[in-house]
Amino acid sequence: MRLSTKGRYAVMAMADLTRHGGDRAVSLAEIATRQEISLSYLEQLFARLRRAGLVRSVRGPGGGYRLARPAAETPVAAIVLAVDEPIRATRCVGQASPQGCMVSGERCITHHLWEDLGAEIHAFLTSVSLEDVVMKRTGARRRIGHAEALGAAA
């Protein structure tokens, strides 16, 4: 599975917005400078993120963007999907498509393997929030943090 720059940059920019936003709007120029992403590319990505309801724009002096909901409630998968980045590992046109990836129209012998991998990737990205990314609680770190939190609550 290869995640294009569209999905990676959208997540990077949203993580930057989470880290530096706090109680103020953050300009795309600031994000572009810190993350070394083209401003015009960010404008395209944020238009899609705004349409998906993940960010809201603030006009006027000190304007820019803010998260539309708390970082803990914003799954990474929502960001990737908002910028039209498919979360799949097959080479078929669509996961639910009966049309296979072979010239004959059949599915390749490993189709189900890659389809299942795509489902695992989607599940993982759904389980990781923007807050997890900023706090470096992804993967094993996130599971350890959850276990510690459960232990402290007991």
C-alpha positions in Angstrom: 0.0 0.0 0.0 1.3 3.4 -0.9 -0.1 6.5 0.6 0.4 9.4 -1.8 1.6 12.9 -0.8 -2.0 14.0 -0.7 -2.9 11.9 2.3 0.5 12.2 4.0 0.5 16.0 3.7 -3.1 16.4 4.9 -2.3 14.4 8.0 1.0 16.4 8.6 -0.9 19.7 8.2 -3.7 18.6 10.5 -1.2 17.5 13.1 0.6 20.9 12.8 -2.8 22.6 13.2 -3.4 20.5 16.3 -0.1 21.3 17.8 0.0 25.0 17.0 -3.7 26.0 17.0 -4.8 25.9 20.6 -6.9 28.9 21.1 -6.0 30.7 17.8 -6.5 30.2 14.1 -3.4 29.1 12.2 -2.6 30.4 8.7 -1.7 28.0 5.9 1.4 30.0 5.3 2.6 29.1 8.9 1.9 25.4 8.3 3.5 25.5 4.8 6.7 26.9 6.3 6.9 24.6 9.3 6.0 21.4 7.3 7.8 22.4 4.1 4.6 21.9 2.0 3.6 24.1 -0.9 1.1 26.8 0.1 -1.0 26.3 -3.0 -1.1 22.5 -2.4 -2.2 23.2 1.2 -5.0 25.5 -0.1 -6.3 22.6 -2.2 -6.1 20.1 0.7 -7.8 22.5 3.2 -10.6 23.2 0.8 -11.4 19.5 0.9 -10.8 19.2 4.7 -13.3 22.2 5.2 -15.9 20.5 2.9 -15.5 17.4 5.0 -16.2 19.3 8.2 -12.7 18.7 9.7 -11.6 22.3 9.8 -13.3 25.7 9.8 -11.9 28.9 8.4 -11.6 32.1 10.3 -11.5 35.3 8.3 -9.9 38.6 9.0 -6.8 39.7 10.9 -5.4 36.7 12.7 -7.4 34.4 10.4 -6.6 31.0 9.2 -7.9 27.6 10.2 -9.0 25.8 13.3 -10.0 22.2 14.0 -13.8 21.8 13.7 -13.8 19.2 16.5 -11.4 18.1 19.2 -8.2 16.4 18.0 -9.1 13.3 20.2 -12.3 13.0 18.1 -10.7 13.3 14.7 -9.5 9.9 13.3 -6.6 10.0 10.9 -8.7 7.9 8.5 -11.2 10.8 8.2 -8.4 13.1 7.1 -7.1 10.7 4.5 -10.5 10.0 3.1 -11.4 13.7 3.1 -8.7 14.4 0.6 -9.9 11.6 -1.7 -7.1 9.3 -0.8 -8.3 5.7 -1.1 -7.3 3.4 1.8 -6.9 0.2 0.0 -4.0 -2.1 -1.0 -5.5 -3.8 -4.1 -4.9 -2.7 -7.6 -8.6 -3.1 -8.5 -10.7 -0.1 -9.4 -12.7 -0.3 -6.2 -12.9 -2.7 -3.2 -16.5 -3.5 -3.7 -16.2 -3.8 -7.5 -16.7 -7.2 -9.0 -14.3 -6.1 -11.7 -11.0 -7.7 -11.0 -7.5 -6.3 -11.7 -6.5 -8.9 -14.3 -6.8 -8.2 -18.0 -9.4 -11.0 -18.2 -11.6 -9.2 -15.6 -10.9 -11.7 -12.9 -9.4 -10.9 -9.5 -5.7 -11.8 -9.0 -4.8 -14.7 -6.9 -3.7 -12.5 -4.0 -6.6 -10.1 -4.2 -8.1 -11.2 -0.8 -4.7 -10.8 0.9 -4.4 -7.2 -0.3 -8.1 -6.4 0.4 -7.7 -7.7 4.0 -4.5 -5.6 4.4 -6.4 -2.5 3.2 -9.1 -3.2 5.8 -6.5 -3.5 8.5 -4.9 -0.2 7.5 -8.3 1.4 7.5 -9.1 0.0 10.9 -5.7 1.2 12.3 -6.1 4.7 10.8 -9.6 4.9 12.2 -8.4 3.9 15.7 -5.7 6.6 15.7 -6.7 10.2 16.4 -5.0 13.5 15.7 -4.3 13.8 19.4 -2.6 10.3 19.3 -0.4 11.5 16.4 0.7 14.7 18.1 1.3 12.9 21.5 3.2 10.2 19.6 0.8 7.5 20.8 0.5 5.4 17.7 0.9 1.7 17.4 2.6 0.0 20.3 2.9 3.4 22.2 -0.8 3.9 22.0 -1.6 0.4 23.3 0.9 0.9 26.2 -0.7 4.2 27.0 -4.2 2.7 27.0 -3.0 -0.2 29.2 -1.4 2.3 31.7 -4.6 4.4 31.7 -6.7 1.4 32.4 -4.4 0.3 35.2 -4.5 3.7 36.8 -8.3 3.7 36.7 -8.5 0.4 38.4 
